[in-house]
Amino acid sequence: MPTATVYLTVKDIEQILSMLFQYIHELLMFMIVKIAGVALIMLRAIYVGLIVIGIIVWALSSKPARGSRLIKGGIVLCIVTEILYTLFFTVLF
C-alpha cells in the first residue's frame, strides 16, 4: 500500500505559525473586550447602588454624614470607572 509523503517547507511552517498566532491574538482580544464589558456593567451597578443607598441614608438617617460619604464614594467610583473605560477602549481600538 503506497503512502504519500508530505513535505513542509520553512515557509509553510511560518505561515501556519503566523495563522495560529493571529487566531490566538484575536481570541485574546475578544476575551479582554468581553471581560471589560462585564466589569463595566458590574462597576456601573455598584456606583449607582452606592449613590442610591447614600441618598436614602442621607435623607432618612440621624447621621447624614454616612450617607454623604456613600454618595461621594459612588461619585468617585463613577468618575474613575468612566475614565478608565474611555482610556481602555481608546487604547484598544
Secondary structure, DSSP 8 states (H G I E B T S, - for coil): ---------HHHHHHHHHHHHHHHHHHHHHHHHHHHHHHHHHHHHHHHHHHHHHHHHHHH-S-HHHHHHHHHHHHHHHHHHHHHHHHHHHHH-
